[in-house]
């Protein structure tokens, strides 16, 4: 009996690479696969990095980024897009133009500025382009506490009230929702704050003591993207993604990868 092909939700990641496999495009593809989405990619930068730090960044020419986007959108039925590392203003403008051209409205923007090692991934002059050109095209942006402060040129949020206030200001930049992540906060719980036109949601999780945090931001944003591609609502997608990343962090010490900040366990539910 002949088999019939099934339709699988397609998620696209537009980001930089990580040859050590814990962050960037590689982490996004692992997350898509673990959550049942088909992953497509557009590479914006080749990043020589590992669990200990970033050695160098080779930017992909904007025209070639545009060609990659055309290759994907002209052929595949992309349901949701995750955007990660965009290091320069011209790259941001190219990606924004591509989203406009292909009418991509389900966009998860992770405003990646600094790697887990502390190395900067975004040139300072690109921050304004991120604010004015790309954020208005996003369904949701997912800054951590330092990234939210950098986008607003404001002090670091010290509590949930500060996180909510910064989320409200970020929402004014034109995106439809903001998720301020609490992983850099203090206390026994890591609380993420989601603010949208549907209201305020709070996503707490037990704070886990581990040095294996390489790629956590990439993984959470790509998990949201995968869930949106599968047809879930925004709040459902964030909730499912929060549960996934929390479990991936909790299981990270089962892996021994690298000499620095190791990766989370993307396949914690599949590898036994």
SELUMKOL-6527 format. One line per 8 residues: number of its first residue (from 1); for each residue x, z, y of C-alpha. Coordinates in Angstrom, 3 decimals. Each point is the difference from the previous one (the first is absolute). Layout:
REM residues N
NUM) X Z Y  ...
***
This chain:
REM residues 272
1) 0.000 0.000 0.000  1.429 -1.012 3.351  0.785 2.735 2.475  -1.387 -0.182 3.520  2.105 0.868 3.027  -1.028 3.053 1.980  0.171 0.281 3.759  2.558 2.554 1.111
9) 0.152 1.375 3.543  3.012 -1.343 1.868  1.955 2.180 2.422  2.795 -1.319 2.224  2.928 2.029 1.261  1.972 -1.156 3.043  3.120 2.149 0.166  3.728 0.404 -0.575
17) 1.782 0.446 -3.315  1.638 2.908 -1.804  2.440 -1.109 -2.701  -0.034 3.515 -1.492  -3.724 -0.453 -0.685  -1.484 3.127 1.569  -1.351 -1.238 3.326  -0.964 -3.177 1.840
25) -1.269 -3.106 -1.799  1.087 1.346 -3.387  -1.971 3.240 0.399  -3.019 -1.928 1.259  -0.057 -2.276 -3.049  0.335 2.975 -2.346  -2.899 1.726 1.749  -2.222 -3.101 -0.071
33) 0.707 -0.424 -3.719  -0.604 3.657 -0.825  -3.371 -0.111 1.765  -1.246 -3.277 -1.469  0.588 -2.451 2.845  1.973 -3.255 -0.114  2.895 0.167 2.459  1.252 -2.804 2.247
41) 2.893 0.365 2.439  1.378 -1.192 3.310  3.533 1.259 0.600  0.894 0.823 3.608  3.499 1.424 -0.517  2.592 0.409 -2.733  1.039 3.633 0.167  3.144 1.236 -1.748
49) -1.136 3.539 -0.749  -0.233 2.530 -2.793  -1.023 3.635 -0.455  2.884 1.111 2.231  -0.529 -2.225 3.026  -0.083 -3.401 1.649  3.213 -2.049 0.088  -1.163 -3.092 1.857
57) -3.041 -2.104 0.891  -0.191 -3.798 -0.166  -3.031 -1.210 1.929  -1.946 -2.944 -1.381  -0.501 -2.741 2.644  -3.520 0.130 1.494  -0.715 -3.644 -0.909  0.701 0.737 -3.666
65) -2.260 3.062 0.153  -2.732 -2.290 1.329  0.648 -2.435 -2.873  -0.295 2.821 -2.542  -3.311 1.102 1.514  -1.291 -3.572 -0.111  1.077 -0.332 -3.637  -1.976 3.082 -0.985
73) -3.134 -0.468 2.102  -0.323 -3.729 -0.701  -0.150 0.703 -3.738  -1.136 3.557 -0.749  -3.236 1.824 0.788  1.588 3.025 1.685  -2.407 2.934 0.277  2.224 2.439 1.922
81) 3.387 0.016 1.730  2.540 2.793 0.279  2.647 -0.289 2.731  3.194 2.009 -0.171  3.406 -0.512 1.568  0.058 -2.444 2.936  3.270 0.599 1.763  -0.172 -2.249 3.091
89) -2.552 -1.092 2.640  0.140 -3.663 -1.044  -0.777 0.955 -3.596  -2.949 2.123 1.106  -1.342 -2.878 2.097  0.388 -2.445 -2.906  -1.887 2.254 -2.418  -2.735 0.655 2.556
97) -0.428 -3.747 0.544  -0.278 -0.534 -3.751  -2.668 2.664 -0.346  -1.915 -1.664 2.824  0.345 -3.439 -1.532  -1.271 1.080 -3.404  -2.637 2.381 1.355  1.334 3.016 -1.873
105) -2.049 3.020 0.995  0.758 2.454 -2.801  3.472 1.015 1.138  1.796 3.263 -0.809  2.883 0.464 2.438  2.727 2.487 -0.867  2.074 0.243 3.207  3.330 0.419 -1.779
113) 2.659 1.155 2.432  2.420 2.208 -1.934  0.945 0.100 -3.693  -0.211 3.230 -2.006  3.798 0.218 0.385  -0.387 0.117 3.788  1.263 -3.550 0.620  -1.881 -1.932 2.694
121) -1.843 -3.122 -1.214  -1.589 -1.137 3.272  1.872 -0.972 3.153  -1.242 1.992 3.034  -1.285 -3.061 1.872  -2.338 -0.812 -2.917  -2.108 3.143 0.477  -1.912 -1.467 2.945
129) -0.758 -3.176 -1.970  -1.265 2.144 -2.845  -2.307 1.861 2.402  -1.396 -2.982 1.867  0.203 -2.967 -2.384  -0.526 1.291 -3.546  -1.843 3.325 0.098  -3.108 -1.615 1.557
137) -0.228 -2.275 -3.076  0.072 2.859 -2.533  -2.902 1.520 -1.861  2.071 3.161 -0.409  3.456 1.199 1.011  1.790 2.696 -2.017  2.685 1.729 2.117  1.647 3.219 -1.082
145) 0.457 2.751 2.585  3.309 -1.354 1.446  -1.345 -3.573 0.082  -3.189 1.059 1.799  2.105 1.801 2.596  2.295 -3.019 0.421  -2.922 -2.402 0.439  -1.424 2.224 2.719
153) 3.333 1.085 1.505  -1.262 3.559 -0.496  1.274 3.253 -1.550  -0.357 0.519 -3.749  -3.389 1.349 -1.077  0.379 3.659 -0.978  -3.409 0.592 -1.571  -3.189 -1.758 -1.067
161) -1.467 0.169 3.488  3.022 -1.908 1.337  -0.321 -2.554 -2.822  -3.661 -0.583 0.835  0.754 -0.389 3.718  2.735 -2.549 -0.729  -2.269 -1.872 -2.430  -2.606 -0.287 2.769
169) 2.581 -1.456 2.381  1.316 -2.407 -2.628  -3.555 -1.181 -0.680  -0.157 -1.090 3.645  2.754 -2.557 -0.723  -2.600 -2.172 -1.722  0.137 0.677 -3.739  -3.186 1.067 -1.763
177) 1.409 3.070 -1.770  3.049 2.269 0.079  1.434 2.076 -2.844  2.549 2.518 1.292  1.957 1.228 -3.021  1.014 3.637 -0.208  2.952 -0.237 -2.365  2.428 1.007 2.765
185) -2.079 3.074 0.877  0.398 3.564 -1.147  -2.050 2.321 -2.156  -1.151 -0.014 -3.638  -2.198 -3.076 0.467  0.782 -3.532 1.154  -3.080 -1.068 1.953  -0.686 -3.591 1.031
193) -2.496 -0.628 2.815  -2.178 -3.134 -0.039  -1.810 -0.923 3.204  -2.290 -3.020 0.330  -3.314 -0.956 1.544  -1.553 1.672 -3.053  1.429 3.343 1.078  2.753 2.359 -1.106
201) 1.125 0.618 -3.594  2.598 2.452 -1.240  2.032 -0.634 -3.165  1.963 3.080 -1.131  2.407 0.167 -2.930  2.399 2.634 -1.277  3.427 -0.411 1.582  2.461 -0.815 -2.784
209) 3.602 1.152 0.138  2.145 -3.003 -0.965  2.714 -2.155 1.543  -1.534 -3.101 -1.610  -1.859 -1.343 3.031  1.523 -3.485 0.260  -2.798 -2.499 0.629  -2.884 2.428 0.435
217) -1.329 -1.709 3.141  0.274 -3.477 -1.532  -1.749 1.203 -3.137  -2.908 1.696 1.775  -0.726 -2.964 2.286  0.193 -2.488 -2.870  -2.291 2.228 -2.071  -2.576 -0.105 2.819
225) 0.411 -3.782 0.107  -0.505 -0.335 -3.765  -3.185 2.084 0.093  -1.373 -2.010 2.941  0.778 -3.220 -1.897  -2.074 1.367 -2.887  -2.977 0.362 2.327  0.009 3.718 0.749
233) -0.960 1.329 3.418  2.711 1.188 2.370  -0.660 3.704 -0.598  -0.165 -0.517 -3.774  3.236 -1.988 0.116  1.854 2.679 1.972  -1.287 2.729 -2.313  1.068 -1.877 -3.138
241) 3.377 -0.871 1.534  0.625 3.621 0.984  -0.704 1.108 -3.568  2.323 -2.714 -1.340  2.957 0.795 2.267  -0.388 3.743 -0.573  0.166 -0.513 -3.764  2.919 -2.432 0.390
249) 1.952 2.572 2.037  -0.852 2.791 -2.451  1.299 -2.101 -2.898  3.085 -1.250 1.870  2.313 2.614 -1.512  -0.698 -1.528 -3.427  2.176 -2.908 1.176  3.742 0.163 0.596
257) 0.698 -2.939 2.302  2.796 -0.066 2.543  2.183 2.635 1.615  -2.055 0.644 3.140  -3.714 0.081 0.787  -1.380 -1.437 -3.224  -3.198 -2.050 -0.293  -3.464 1.253 -0.798
265) -1.373 -0.765 -3.478  -2.194 -3.056 0.573  -0.969 -0.261 -3.664  -0.647 3.685 -0.638  -3.404 -0.772 -1.571  1.333 -2.814 -2.197  3.424 1.121 -1.299  -0.019 2.679 -2.666
***
